């Protein structure tokens, strides 16, 4: 597929690379609960970026939801408390870059084919990262291959069940159910790592999730 936006594709590649590695690092230094709590702020960043770069009109109700959600982010990261604040900012950076990636995708849809938008970044990412892989690759133990296989099966199963759900219900009706992920994240954190979220994280999560649900309510 020919492209009219080579520069924009390259910018999106850079954003995608940093976004991917930032989130990988974030998962290594934060609990699942923290990452998911702050990750839910993506929709607020999307609204802000849409208004600034895509010149989209944003209603007062959406700006209210953004303010409410960002207040939840501040509660969750507790500015001024040292290490927790620093590690949380890594998650927020990844979330912001993820939202920027989506905004760039939206801009590309004006002139580019959907397959070009999906394929080009992956080809470019493989091309850029492959030289580093050659120098740093180490054979993985069989247990790691088994985990990768399990992740593939779980991902494929999740995508299939979501596709089936969308066959029988509208996306707007299913969207609020996505926030039940938070319950599973809390349970996995507790069972696998014995991690219990503090009150600030839970209160912040309540603000962020309720802000997202309000956005869903006003756009329906």
Secondary structure as GFF3:
##gff-version 3
##sequence-region A 1 220
A	DSSP	alpha_helix	6	29	.	.	.	ID=ss1
A	DSSP	alpha_helix	32	39	.	.	.	ID=ss2
A	DSSP	alpha_helix	42	53	.	.	.	ID=ss3
A	DSSP	alpha_helix	60	77	.	.	.	ID=ss4
A	DSSP	alpha_helix	83	108	.	.	.	ID=ss5
A	DSSP	alpha_helix	114	136	.	.	.	ID=ss6
A	DSSP	alpha_helix	142	168	.	.	.	ID=ss7
A	DSSP	alpha_helix	171	175	.	.	.	ID=ss8
A	DSSP	three_ten_helix	176	180	.	.	.	ID=ss9
A	DSSP	alpha_helix	181	193	.	.	.	ID=ss10
A	DSSP	alpha_helix	199	219	.	.	.	ID=ss11
###
